[in-house]
Amino acid sequence: MSKIKANYKDPLCYYDIAFFLKNYIQDNTVIVCIGTDRCIGDCLGPLVGTLLKERGFPLPVYGTISDPIHALNIERKLREVTTIHSDSLIIGVDACLGDTDCIGEIQARDYPIHPGKGVGKLLPEVGAASVIGIVDSSDNNELFTNRNIRLDLIMGMAKVITEAIIHSYYLKYNF
């Protein structure tokens, strides 16, 4: 298992993530963004999905602010995605908890997301590859409900992840 990580404030963060992800971009790749718009800390995935769709990303994207994929519908939504795109390679995108000094870090990994793990839920894993953004400390008892998570952090990370995914497509098909 391998991964690359960079802080979202690093000017080349998007490129580092894109260079890693280009190996997972194919004609049958689907982006599945996990999270809910009802909680700032957990809206990273739906924001990325929304931004990708607004930018006209050419591959299928699921999980947006208006149609999120979250704990209550993830099993049904994943069944729908795998039915429509039966031989697809899924890249999952989600928010994550981590060490305090890792907040703001984005990781691209060659293994699935395990949504809900940080809050003690057992949900299906998502993706052959994944992108996660560490949005808060796992030491926090309130988990994603913490009111100290700033929307600015989530927006900044979502923009970088969006650029990285778009750039990975460009790297794959233009070089």
N, C-alpha and C positions, 0 to 999 in steps of 0.2 A: 504494500500500500504506500502510495506516495502522495504528497501534497505540496503546494506552494502557498506561502502566506506573505501578506504585505499590509501595512497600515493604509487605510483609505486616504489619508492625507498625503501620502507619498505620491509625487506627480507621475511616477511611472507604475503605480500600483495596477492600473487598468491593463497595462501592457504585460506585466508579469503574469497576471491572471489569464489574459487572452492567449498568451503564448502556450500556457499549460492546456487551456480548454480547446485549442484548435485541433488537438488530437481526438477530440470527442465530437467534433462538428462533422456531420455527414448529411446527406440528403434526407435521411430518415430520423434526424435528431429532433426531439421535442423538448421544450423547456417547461418544467413544471415548478411553479412558484408556490411555496407553502406559507400560510400565515393568515391572519385575520386583520381586517381594518378596524376592529373594535379595541385594539390595544396598540399604542405607539410602539412598544418594544417588539411586537410580533407582526408588524405590518411591512417589514422589509421585503419579504417575498412578493406580496401583492403589489407593492410599489414598483418593484423591478418588472413584474409582468405587465403592469400598466404602461410603464415607460417604454418597454420593448414594443408593445403594440402601437403606442403613439408614434414611435420612430419608424414604423413599418418594417420591423424585423421579418425577414422572409420565411423563417421556420415557424412551426406551430408553437404557440405559447398558451399555457393554461395557468390560471391563478392570477387574478387581477383584483383591484380595489372593488370593482363592481360585481365580480364573480369569484370570490376567494375560495381557495382550497384549504380547509382547516380541520381540526380534530373531529368535528361532527359530520363532515361529508367526505373525508379523504378516501375512505375505502370505495365509495360509490364513484367518486371522480376519477380515481386511478383505474377502476374497471372501465369507465367510459374512454379514458385516454388509451388504454391498451387494446380496447376493442376497435377504436377508430384507427389507431396507429399500431397494428399488431406486431410489426417487426422493428419497432422504433428503439432508438437509443435515447434514454431519458437523462437529461441533466437537471437535477433538483436544485432549487434555490431556497434558502431558509435563514431565519435569524437563529442565533445560538447564544447560549450562556458560556462564559469562560472565566479565566482568571482576570482579576481587576486590571492588571497591566496589559492585558490583551484586548481590552475594549477598543473597538475601532479597527480590529484586524479582520481582513477578508482572507478566506482560505478557499482554494480550489483543490479538490481531492479526487482521486481515482476510485472512490468508493461511495456508497449511497449515504443519503441523509437518514437519520433515525429521528423523525419528528416526534416531539413530545417527550423524548428521553429526559431532557433537563427539568421537566415538570412532573416526572413520574408516570407518564402515560405510555401505554404500549400500542403504538400505531405502526402501520406497515412502512417498511423502508422505501425510499424513493430514489431512483436513479442508478445508473451505472457509474456516473460521476456526479459531483455536487459542488456547489458554491455556498459557503456559509459566511455570515457576518456576525461577529461577536459584538452584541449590543449591550450586554450587562454582565455583571459578575454572578457566578453561580453561588457565591456566598450569600447573596441576597435572599432572605426568607420569603419575600413577596414575589419572587421570580418576575415574570413579564409584566406584572401589574405595577411595578415600581414607577412612581410618578417622577422620578429623577431622570428617566431616559428622555433625552431631548429629541424632538422631531428633527432638528437640524442634523444630528448624528445619523439618524435613519435615512433622511433624504440624501445626505452626502454619500453614504455607503451605497444606497440604491443607484445613484447616478454613476458611481464608479463601476459597480457590477454590471449595469446596463451597457456602459461603454466597453467593458471587457468582453461581454458576450457578443456585441456587435463587431468588435475588432477581431475576435477569434474567428468569426465567419469570414471577415475580410482576409485574414491571414490564410485561412484554409483555401479559399477559392480565388485568390488573386496572386498567389506565389507558387 
